[in-house]
Amino acid sequence: MGNINLSPDLEKRAANFVALSPLDFLRRAALVYPNKIGVVHRERRLTWSEVLHRTQAFSAALTEWGVRRGDVVSLFAPNIPALLEAHYGVPGAGAVLNAINSRLDAATVAFILEHAESKVLLVDRSLADVAKAALERCQRQLRVVLIDDIDVDGEAIGDIEYEDFLKIGDPDRPWLMPEDEWDVIALNYTSGTTGNPKGVVYHHRGAYLNALGNALTFSLGPDTTYLWTLPMFHCNGWCYTWAVTAVGGCHVCLRQVDPAHIFRLINEEKVTHLCAAPVVLTLLVHSPDEVKRHFSHGRVQIATGGAAPPSTIIAKMEEMGFDLTHLYGMTECYGPSTSCAWQNEWDALSLTEQAMMTARQGVPLVTMSDQAVLDRETGERVPADGETLGELALKGNTIMRGYHKNPSATDEALRDGWLHTGDLAVLHGDGYVEIKDRAKDIIVSGGENIASLEIEEVLYRHPSVMEAAVVGCPDPKWGETPCAFVALKAGLEDKTTEADIIAFCRENMAGFKIPRKIVFGPLPKTSTGKIQKFVLREKAKALGDLQFSEVVPQ
């Protein structure tokens, strides 16, 4: 009996094997919902049919400009229709989309343009000054398109304005589809907090699958109205740039994160879904009462990722009318890769208990093959006891191809058949993962491992604390001890002391975990809203060195 896998009449054919690509999502949306509003930007409304024709013109115009398969096209813009359209127009020309963080400085933008070898740059007028300074630093010559968005000030630079650029292309010319689903669709640069950013390479297959994984996990559908509070440049908007289109929902663009605009748009546009980093959740919770709104159209689904939001923030979001989905991911895995899937038995828990369950990172998305918590020395899976610490590792079709022009970093990140995340976690008996800290953020005090996230969770429960971050501070006796950096709520800055915070910690944690030092003030953040712990570690080191010099005269 022969091997059916080797049967010559059962090979791949054009009829039964098509490269997966999120470009198909827009073609379907325009076919099924041609007259449905697909994109909203202030007073502007675009139907799915219009979006399809605009993005086909975009692709054709790039081709007219000499962009070829595999060339890189960069976008430097906030969350506006042009950036969303680029997620189809650029790959539709066979090119690679490079959405640049809109908060970067000129030197970093210049590095990305050079490293990516970009051929074309599209830039929003509000960012023209930074773009111009970046271009002056570049050795290569780029053609530039200016996006002249609504009511935006800035210098007019570039060869042509975006709407005029679209007129160059034929809106009916079909896209250049990928020859292989492994073809590159996007190049996303990490934040580069400890050096130059690394370019993470995505393929069409991964973008397609992660978009569908998001749609299933977040219950997106044709009636979805999605508000763009999450930057589209961040992991291609966690692939929601493609996911919302896949179901024929509606994208509502938002140039700038502002709680007043967010609450207003949720009500006016009947927003059903949005994604946001934990820092945005904190902004919403602590917004003035006159800004907050009651949602007349029902509860709003909100997904968050990154560091686990404190349970107090989760509980307050629920009270305000948001149902929260906790995701975990990183740039190297197309954004979301795990979610804290809700279990019906949690309905009987108190709001606080539910928040504690929701704060876990959870289980793999349906499109992620596997996750594991691995012993950092042996590489073996740790027991599912909720206590044994190991490194979270992932594998599947939604893992990056690798780092652009950086094979050694690729080999290190993807060694032994896993994407090594650098996040330390435990595995609970129900199969849910809970991240305890970044490997570099674990504090070793007197031989004891202390998770900074555990201390931060307690600090966030203090009624005066708005934000908190904990790092290790050098200590002459213990090696290092916890040092807490705390931002207090408005109006409470002069009413809360270091002694108050330490006393609260003493009531809620073991003595060796209590921060020995509390530093008040605003917390430094990356351009994507993450607290810059490497900056805080330097400040804590300075404090520790001072303490050490007092104990041991230099």
VODREN-919364 format. One line per field, with one value per residue (C-alpha): residue in one letter; x negated, y negated, z negated; residue number from 1. Coordinates in steps of 0.02 Angstrom, whole numbers, plus 50000, padded with zeros to 5 digits. Layout:
! residues N
residu: [a_...];
px: [X_...];
py: [Y_...];
pz: [Z_...];
num: [NUM_...];
//
This chain:
! residues 554
residu: [m_g_n_i_n_l_s_p_d_l_e_k_r_a_a_n_f_v_a_l_s_p_l_d_f_l_r_r_a_a_l_v_y_p_n_k_i_g_v_v_h_r_e_r_r_l_t_w_s_e_v_l_h_r_t_q_a_f_s_a_a_l_t_e_w_g_v_r_r_g_d_v_v_s_l_f_a_p_n_i_p_a_l_l_e_a_h_y_g_v_p_g_a_g_a_v_l_n_a_i_n_s_r_l_d_a_a_t_v_a_f_i_l_e_h_a_e_s_k_v_l_l_v_d_r_s_l_a_d_v_a_k_a_a_l_e_r_c_q_r_q_l_r_v_v_l_i_d_d_i_d_v_d_g_e_a_i_g_d_i_e_y_e_d_f_l_k_i_g_d_p_d_r_p_w_l_m_p_e_d_e_w_d_v_i_a_l_n_y_t_s_g_t_t_g_n_p_k_g_v_v_y_h_h_r_g_a_y_l_n_a_l_g_n_a_l_t_f_s_l_g_p_d_t_t_y_l_w_t_l_p_m_f_h_c_n_g_w_c_y_t_w_a_v_t_a_v_g_g_c_h_v_c_l_r_q_v_d_p_a_h_i_f_r_l_i_n_e_e_k_v_t_h_l_c_a_a_p_v_v_l_t_l_l_v_h_s_p_d_e_v_k_r_h_f_s_h_g_r_v_q_i_a_t_g_g_a_a_p_p_s_t_i_i_a_k_m_e_e_m_g_f_d_l_t_h_l_y_g_m_t_e_c_y_g_p_s_t_s_c_a_w_q_n_e_w_d_a_l_s_l_t_e_q_a_m_m_t_a_r_q_g_v_p_l_v_t_m_s_d_q_a_v_l_d_r_e_t_g_e_r_v_p_a_d_g_e_t_l_g_e_l_a_l_k_g_n_t_i_m_r_g_y_h_k_n_p_s_a_t_d_e_a_l_r_d_g_w_l_h_t_g_d_l_a_v_l_h_g_d_g_y_v_e_i_k_d_r_a_k_d_i_i_v_s_g_g_e_n_i_a_s_l_e_i_e_e_v_l_y_r_h_p_s_v_m_e_a_a_v_v_g_c_p_d_p_k_w_g_e_t_p_c_a_f_v_a_l_k_a_g_l_e_d_k_t_t_e_a_d_i_i_a_f_c_r_e_n_m_a_g_f_k_i_p_r_k_i_v_f_g_p_l_p_k_t_s_t_g_k_i_q_k_f_v_l_r_e_k_a_k_a_l_g_d_l_q_f_s_e_v_v_p_q];
px: [50000_49925_49896_50041_49933_49824_49965_49917_50097_50121_49989_50019_50110_50168_50344_50308_50159_50155_50027_50110_50110_50213_50236_50379_50470_50494_50546_50680_50739_50763_50855_50973_50994_50956_51065_51032_50926_50756_50652_50700_50587_50673_50807_50734_50818_50746_50841_50754_50767_50681_50544_50509_50493_50387_50265_50256_50213_50083_50002_50005_49928_49785_49755_49753_49619_49510_49549_49522_49556_49461_49424_49459_49584_49584_49729_49706_49879_50006_50166_50242_50322_50161_50068_50211_50218_50030_50060_50139_50065_49883_49893_50011_49861_49759_49665_49628_49717_49609_49721_49606_49643_49714_49633_49453_49316_49233_49075_49171_49285_49130_49054_49213_49222_49041_49048_49210_49143_49310_49351_49502_49555_49732_49739_49880_49863_49859_49698_49618_49487_49424_49430_49333_49197_49190_49177_49033_48939_48969_48840_48971_49096_49280_49434_49553_49743_49821_49984_50079_50207_50351_50309_50124_49983_49808_49686_49733_49595_49581_49611_49801_49952_50034_50202_50111_49997_50147_50202_50043_50102_50243_50377_50434_50263_50259_50131_49968_50003_49863_49779_49752_49843_49669_49638_49605_49755_49686_49528_49557_49420_49412_49401_49212_49202_49027_48953_49006_49178_49189_49292_49421_49473_49654_49721_49893_49940_49907_50001_50150_50157_50128_50263_50387_50327_50364_50536_50583_50508_50585_50753_50743_50883_50969_51048_50880_50830_50647_50566_50381_50310_50168_50031_50042_49851_49843_49835_49945_50074_50059_50123_50293_50259_50299_50413_50551_50552_50562_50734_50796_50799_50764_50600_50615_50451_50382_50229_50188_50228_50333_50460_50584_50578_50584_50740_50824_50788_50845_51015_51030_50969_51043_50872_50878_50693_50525_50349_50234_50073_50093_50038_50193_50303_50225_50262_50444_50468_50394_50482_50583_50764_50825_50732_50800_50960_51094_51099_51278_51249_51184_51021_50858_50732_50554_50397_50234_50060_49883_49853_50002_50114_50138_50297_50360_50352_50441_50579_50604_50611_50749_50844_50835_50917_50768_50751_50565_50470_50291_50170_49985_49864_49713_49654_49568_49735_49844_49913_50041_49996_50088_50249_50330_50481_50631_50702_50887_50853_50764_50934_50964_50806_50801_50746_50576_50554_50606_50478_50341_50387_50396_50224_50145_50075_50169_50165_50107_50215_50296_50168_50016_49955_49880_49818_49710_49624_49447_49317_49182_49041_49105_49227_49357_49538_49570_49710_49883_49881_49902_49737_49588_49514_49454_49443_49598_49565_49676_49681_49796_49835_49850_49668_49557_49444_49302_49209_49162_48973_48942_48919_48836_48983_49103_49013_49013_49198_49256_49138_49192_49355_49432_49449_49370_49467_49355_49510_49510_49673_49757_49878_50038_50126_50262_50132_50136_49971_49937_49788_49695_49562_49436_49281_49180_49308_49301_49226_49108_49101_49004_49020_49210_49291_49416_49533_49549_49725_49783_49729_49804_49970_49976_49921_50061_50187_50134_50270_50144_50042_50072_49918_49778_49621_49498_49316_49167_49057_48877_48863_48699_48778_48912_48837_48991_49157_49319_49330_49501_49533_49708_49816_49956_50131_50161_50193_50116_49933_49914_50026_49934_49762_49631_49676_49859_49813_49691_49819_49947_49822_49783_49966_49977_49814_49671_49541_49398_49502_49541_49456_49317_49335_49484_49447_49592_49613_49667_49606_49502_49586_49543_49631_49755_49800_49694_49606_49419_49351_49174_49181_49249_49114_48982_49066_49077_48894_48847_48947_48865_48690_48723_48785_48634_48513_48592_48565_48393_48291_48209];
py: [50000_49834_49676_49560_49409_49450_49474_49374_49327_49245_49108_48923_48834_48656_48711_48784_48688_48498_48403_48334_48144_48014_47925_48049_47975_47807_47884_47982_47833_47732_47878_47915_47740_47620_47477_47504_47374_47453_47304_47151_47001_46851_46801_46911_47076_47206_47359_47525_47507_47337_47406_47547_47428_47305_47441_47513_47339_47329_47491_47436_47267_47351_47461_47306_47235_47388_47484_47669_47831_47835_47647_47559_47415_47318_47226_47095_47046_47056_47160_47087_47166_47154_47266_47392_47389_47420_47590_47641_47522_47560_47752_47738_47673_47822_47706_47713_47595_47509_47411_47302_47255_47078_47025_47059_46929_46886_46987_47147_47118_47092_47255_47350_47275_47321_47493_47538_47463_47377_47317_47208_47115_47055_46929_46837_46648_46642_46745_46655_46566_46729_46815_46674_46684_46873_46861_46739_46872_47008_47053_47128_47030_47063_47002_46920_46906_46778_46828_46665_46722_46621_46465_46505_46380_46416_46386_46443_46561_46698_46725_46736_46733_46901_46873_46816_46967_47083_47002_47068_47246_47342_47379_47533_47614_47778_47799_47891_48038_48131_48270_48361_48334_48330_48167_48019_47905_47790_47734_47671_47597_47629_47484_47496_47445_47519_47479_47468_47544_47715_47741_47880_47964_48021_48131_48133_48300_48241_48077_48171_48298_48177_48062_48206_48260_48084_48082_48246_48201_48028_48079_47959_47959_47853_47744_47707_47525_47519_47362_47338_47294_47418_47353_47431_47428_47547_47725_47660_47613_47789_47845_47764_47659_47823_47908_47776_47776_47966_47961_47807_47700_47513_47426_47261_47164_47061_46951_46929_47022_46905_46971_46834_46885_47070_47057_46940_47052_47208_47128_47036_47178_47318_47397_47581_47627_47546_47598_47502_47518_47521_47339_47288_47386_47285_47123_47172_47224_47063_46947_46803_46848_46718_46811_46985_47042_47172_47285_47284_47418_47549_47611_47586_47725_47670_47775_47732_47806_47778_47784_47850_47705_47698_47783_47617_47539_47690_47678_47491_47515_47644_47521_47389_47503_47590_47779_47814_47948_47971_48015_48050_48031_47944_47874_48038_48132_48008_47933_48040_48223_48272_48217_48241_48338_48312_48462_48463_48515_48349_48263_48314_48228_48054_47911_47907_48095_48084_47947_48055_48198_48080_48011_48176_48191_48353_48478_48474_48393_48521_48474_48497_48677_48691_48600_48664_48606_48673_48695_48568_48691_48857_48795_48920_48873_48821_48905_48827_48781_48592_48568_48630_48487_48508_48417_48402_48476_48482_48571_48565_48484_48312_48300_48179_48237_48156_47992_47896_47902_47977_48167_48187_48104_48211_48371_48322_48276_48431_48561_48739_48724_48585_48397_48351_48202_48151_48146_48249_48339_48478_48608_48635_48802_48746_48717_48527_48435_48290_48177_48127_48014_47983_48086_47928_47855_47994_47925_48043_47989_48094_48243_48223_48189_48045_48009_47822_47847_47921_47765_47652_47742_47694_47515_47489_47535_47386_47253_47114_47206_47177_47266_47368_47459_47560_47599_47664_47544_47597_47636_47667_47804_47889_47865_47769_47717_47655_47471_47402_47255_47187_47058_46996_46946_46761_46664_46796_46755_46662_46779_46943_46980_47113_47179_47195_47302_47412_47438_47493_47615_47684_47729_47816_47910_48005_47898_47939_47877_47705_47564_47484_47323_47232_47100_46987_46907_46941_47105_47106_47197_47263_47196_47340_47298_47430_47376_47364_47472_47458_47271_47308_47439_47306_47189_47329_47373_47193_47202_47367_47304_47156_47272_47385_47240_47192_47368_47398_47236_47219];
pz: [50000_50053_49951_49991_49950_50100_50223_50380_50422_50251_50267_50234_50375_50407_50367_50196_50127_50115_50013_49857_49853_49758_49925_49952_49802_49887_50052_49960_49856_50016_50097_49952_49880_50024_49958_49773_49684_49654_49596_49493_49466_49389_49516_49651_49694_49815_49875_49897_50085_50074_49962_50085_50232_50135_50080_50256_50318_50178_50238_50420_50378_50285_50436_50548_50433_50460_50300_50331_50240_50074_50069_49905_49893_49728_49646_49511_49453_49310_49320_49479_49634_49736_49613_49612_49803_49809_49727_49892_50018_49978_49977_50126_50224_50166_50049_49862_49742_49613_49493_49389_49210_49223_49058_49107_49123_49288_49255_49224_49374_49481_49416_49463_49637_49669_49591_49682_49845_49871_50047_50006_49848_49817_49675_49586_49588_49397_49402_49548_49443_49367_49537_49620_49488_49508_49697_49681_49581_49711_49841_49955_50060_50027_50117_49995_49990_49873_49788_49764_49635_49564_49462_49441_49434_49496_49636_49811_49867_49996_50182_50179_50063_50021_50107_50265_50251_50256_50419_50501_50479_50562_50430_50527_50548_50449_50314_50336_50221_50131_50226_50062_49896_49817_49914_49800_49768_49632_49544_49367_49258_49072_48952_48936_48753_48734_48905_49085_49118_49199_49357_49333_49496_49523_49663_49746_49668_49490_49516_49588_49447_49303_49370_49370_49198_49135_49216_49132_48963_48955_49033_49180_49308_49442_49307_49226_49215_49165_49093_49132_48961_48991_49108_49281_49286_49137_49208_49350_49220_49145_49317_49286_49442_49531_49404_49404_49594_49598_49515_49608_49450_49441_49399_49303_49317_49173_49198_49015_48855_48749_48622_48668_48853_48810_48702_48828_48978_48886_48863_49030_49141_49033_49012_48964_48955_48924_48873_48759_48660_48470_48460_48560_48438_48298_48391_48415_48234_48167_48291_48216_48183_48307_48446_48410_48497_48470_48622_48683_48815_48693_48621_48716_48745_48709_48732_48648_48654_48597_48410_48314_48262_48074_48015_47945_48119_48195_48064_48093_48282_48257_48148_48286_48415_48494_48508_48508_48604_48549_48691_48693_48835_48903_49068_49109_49110_49207_49047_48952_48932_48772_48688_48520_48585_48472_48378_48332_48153_48127_48137_47956_47895_47821_47934_47849_47869_48051_48079_48005_48123_48272_48234_48285_48461_48491_48634_48816_48949_49062_49196_49081_49081_48907_48754_48613_48455_48465_48330_48369_48337_48405_48538_48472_48437_48257_48157_48163_47979_47992_47900_48000_48098_48278_48444_48553_48725_48881_49048_49198_49364_49288_49234_49331_49471_49375_49352_49509_49539_49366_49379_49209_49120_49223_49174_48991_48987_49084_49010_48969_49065_48959_48959_48793_48726_48581_48469_48309_48272_48175_48244_48146_48129_48251_48387_48372_48374_48256_48289_48133_48208_48345_48311_48288_48167_48037_47876_47783_47601_47477_47594_47610_47779_47771_47916_47942_48014_47850_47754_47888_47872_47688_47719_47846_47711_47606_47626_47665_47797_47982_48053_47978_48032_47928_47966_47869_47773_47728_47543_47447_47340_47447_47621_47675_47602_47681_47724_47773_47890_47865_47954_47842_47894_47927_47768_47654_47684_47518_47419_47439_47367_47390_47217_47269_47420_47323_47184_47314_47389_47216_47196_47364_47398_47320_47234_47352_47500_47428_47526_47425_47524_47601_47734_47784_47955_48135_48210_48371_48514_48686_48840_48827_48647_48558_48399_48431_48293_48359_48319_48146_48117_48151_48026_47898_47926_47889_47728_47684_47721_47606_47469_47493_47480_47314_47246_47321_47335_47505];
num: [1_2_3_4_5_6_7_8_9_10_11_12_13_14_15_16_17_18_19_20_21_22_23_24_25_26_27_28_29_30_31_32_33_34_35_36_37_38_39_40_41_42_43_44_45_46_47_48_49_50_51_52_53_54_55_56_57_58_59_60_61_62_63_64_65_66_67_68_69_70_71_72_73_74_75_76_77_78_79_80_81_82_83_84_85_86_87_88_89_90_91_92_93_94_95_96_97_98_99_100_101_102_103_104_105_106_107_108_109_110_111_112_113_114_115_116_117_118_119_120_121_122_123_124_125_126_127_128_129_130_131_132_133_134_135_136_137_138_139_140_141_142_143_144_145_146_147_148_149_150_151_152_153_154_155_156_157_158_159_160_161_162_163_164_165_166_167_168_169_170_171_172_173_174_175_176_177_178_179_180_181_182_183_184_185_186_187_188_189_190_191_192_193_194_195_196_197_198_199_200_201_202_203_204_205_206_207_208_209_210_211_212_213_214_215_216_217_218_219_220_221_222_223_224_225_226_227_228_229_230_231_232_233_234_235_236_237_238_239_240_241_242_243_244_245_246_247_248_249_250_251_252_253_254_255_256_257_258_259_260_261_262_263_264_265_266_267_268_269_270_271_272_273_274_275_276_277_278_279_280_281_282_283_284_285_286_287_288_289_290_291_292_293_294_295_296_297_298_299_300_301_302_303_304_305_306_307_308_309_310_311_312_313_314_315_316_317_318_319_320_321_322_323_324_325_326_327_328_329_330_331_332_333_334_335_336_337_338_339_340_341_342_343_344_345_346_347_348_349_350_351_352_353_354_355_356_357_358_359_360_361_362_363_364_365_366_367_368_369_370_371_372_373_374_375_376_377_378_379_380_381_382_383_384_385_386_387_388_389_390_391_392_393_394_395_396_397_398_399_400_401_402_403_404_405_406_407_408_409_410_411_412_413_414_415_416_417_418_419_420_421_422_423_424_425_426_427_428_429_430_431_432_433_434_435_436_437_438_439_440_441_442_443_444_445_446_447_448_449_450_451_452_453_454_455_456_457_458_459_460_461_462_463_464_465_466_467_468_469_470_471_472_473_474_475_476_477_478_479_480_481_482_483_484_485_486_487_488_489_490_491_492_493_494_495_496_497_498_499_500_501_502_503_504_505_506_507_508_509_510_511_512_513_514_515_516_517_518_519_520_521_522_523_524_525_526_527_528_529_530_531_532_533_534_535_536_537_538_539_540_541_542_543_544_545_546_547_548_549_550_551_552_553_554];
//
